[in-house]
């Protein structure tokens, strides 16, 4: 069995672009959750800093994650975030709790 891929990303845009970024994230969530390899895809809005978002994702395999990155809906998200001047920190993480792969 392939090893699951866990992603945590922090994306920040200027406050005046927060609504546009949130719309783009919402659209991407719908399509991403339909991907076969998607086990979890949650985007959260920071309630204390406008324009900061956190993504928590679990993919069934590295190939599934790579397919997501190449998907049309993810490319659209990237284009919108680029227009918003987004800064992103993307981390591949490994949960300390092995049961997290059961998600």
Secondary structure, 3 states (H helix, E strand, C coil): CCCCEEEEEEEECCHHHHHHHHHHHHHHHHHHCCCCCEEEEEEEECCCCCCEEEEEEEECCHHHHHHHHHCHHHHHHHHHHHHCCCEEEEEEECCCCHHHHHC
